Amino acid sequence: MFKLKVFIIILFLISANSSLFSQKTAQPAQLKIGVVDTKVIIESMPETLEAEKQLKDLDKKYSDSLVAMQNDYMSKLEKYQKTRSMMPPEQQQKEEESIAMLQNTILKFREDKFRELSVKRDELLDPIRKIIRLAIKQVANDEGFSFVLDKGSETVLYSEDKFDITFRVLDKIKRGGSK
């Protein structure tokens, strides 16, 4: 979907550019396109390091809990397998149900914590993305860019370095111009 949008934008740019040059009486408008590598910007921001640390700590907490649950599951399963032959059928069924419930609990825990990590990641990174978008907008306005494309996306197949405004955006963020 994203690639389709970028493709449509590029087609629009090409058609707008060609229609501007085909009109002999009109003054051709200057179309200026810049590119930015948001990945470089994100990785250069100290806020990202703090967010990554918080996410790593939370992930470790969840992983430790998951390992404890899996160890408990494995010990119950091993105990059941060793004593199964000595249990009456009703007891076997009860133990199997208990083990299956524990396995389902582990799966639900894993899914829930994965979802929580994703929400937390968005919560921590959205303000950073907002700062970057604002800085990109400011640099684009200051320097007269009509469009700014993300160099890290697969839709930008080539760009000249002179159109790369990544470090100007980083400079704008570091100087506090986009907060």
N, C-alpha and C positions, 0 to 999 in steps of 0.2 A: 504494500500500500504506500509506504514511504517512498519507495523507488518510483512508483507511478507518479506521485506528486512532484518529485524532483524532475522527472522526465517531462511532465507537462510544463513545469516552470521553464525548463531549458528550451522546449519547443516554443513557448511564448516569447522567450528572450530572442530566439532566432527570428521568429516571424516579426516581432516588434522591431528588431534591428533592421531586417531587410525592408520592411515597409517604411521605416524612417528614411532610408537611403534612396528608396524609389521615388519619394516625393521631392521633386526638384525645386518647387516653390517654397516649401516649408524649411525652416531652419532645423537641421538634424540635431536631435537631442543626444547628449553624451550619456552613454550607458556604461557604467563602471561596475565591475563585478569583483568582489574580494573573496578570498578564502581564508578560513581560520581552522586550526586544528584544536578542537575543544578538548581532546584527550590530553594534549600537552599542557593546556591551561589548567585543566582539572588536577593533573598530577603535580603541577607547580604550586598549587595553593595550600597553605598550611591548614586551612579548614578541612581539606580533604584528608590530610594525614590524621587529624583528630577524629574525623568521622570513621575512617578505616580502623583506627584503634578501637573505637567504641564497638563497631561491628564485629571486629575480631574477638574482642572480649566476650561479647554476647554469644557469638558462635561457639566459642570455647565452653562457655557455661552450658549451653544447650547440648553440645557434643558430650560433655562430661556426664550430664544427666542421662543422655541416650545410652552411653556406654554402660552406666550403672544399671539401667533398665534391661539392656541386652544381656549383661552378665547374670542378672537375677533370672531372666528367662532361660538362659542356657543351664544354669544350675538346677532350676526346677525341672527342666526337660530331662537332664541327665539323671536326676533323682527318680523321676517318674519311669524312665526307661529301665533303670536298675531294679526298681521295685514293682514294676507292672505285673510280672508273672505271679507275684504273691498276692495281688489285689483281687477282690471280687469284681465282677463285671460292672456293678454300679459305681464302685469306687474308681475304676479305670475311666469310665465315662465322665465322672465328676472331675477328675484330674485333667483329662484331655480338654474339657470345656474351660477349665481354669487356665490352662496353658494357652489355648486358642484366644481367650479373652486378653491375656497378657500380651500376646503377639499383636492383637488388634490395637491394644492401648499403645504399644510401641509405634506402630504404623501411624496412628492418629497423632501421637506426640511429634513424630518426625514431620508430618505434613503441617501441623499447626505451627511448629517452630520455624519451618522453612517460610511459611507465609508471614509470620511475625518478623523474621529477618528482612524479608522483602519490604514490608511496610516501614520498618525502621530505617532501611537503606534509603528509601524514598524520602522519609522524614528528614534524614540528615543531609541528603544530597540535593534536595529541591532548593533550599536557600542558596547553595553554591551555584547551581545551574541558573538561578535567577540573577545572581551577581554577574555571571558570565554573559547571559543574554543582554543585560543592561549595558555592560561594558562594550559588547559587540555593537549594540545599537548606537552608543555614543561615538565610538570610533568610526562607524559607518557614516553617521551624520556629519561628524567633524571633517571627514575626508571625502565626502561626496559619493559614497558607494550606493548604487541602486539595489544591489543584491549582495548578500554574503552567504557563501555555501560552506558547509562543514567539510574540511579536507579529509577527515577521518571516515566519512561515509563512503560507501562503495560507488556512489553515483558520480563522484568527482573523479574522473579518469585521469585528468591532467590539469595542472595549473602552473603558471610561471611563478617563480618565487617573489617577483615584484608585486604580485597581487595578494600575497600572504600577509594578513594583518594579525596573526597570532600573537606576536610579541608586542605589538602596539596595544592589543587588548589586555595582555598580561600587565603591561606598564600602567594602563588605566586602572586596573584592579589594585595593583600595588600602591598606587598613589592615592587610592581611596576615592576615585572619581565615580564609582558605580555602586556605592553602598547607600 
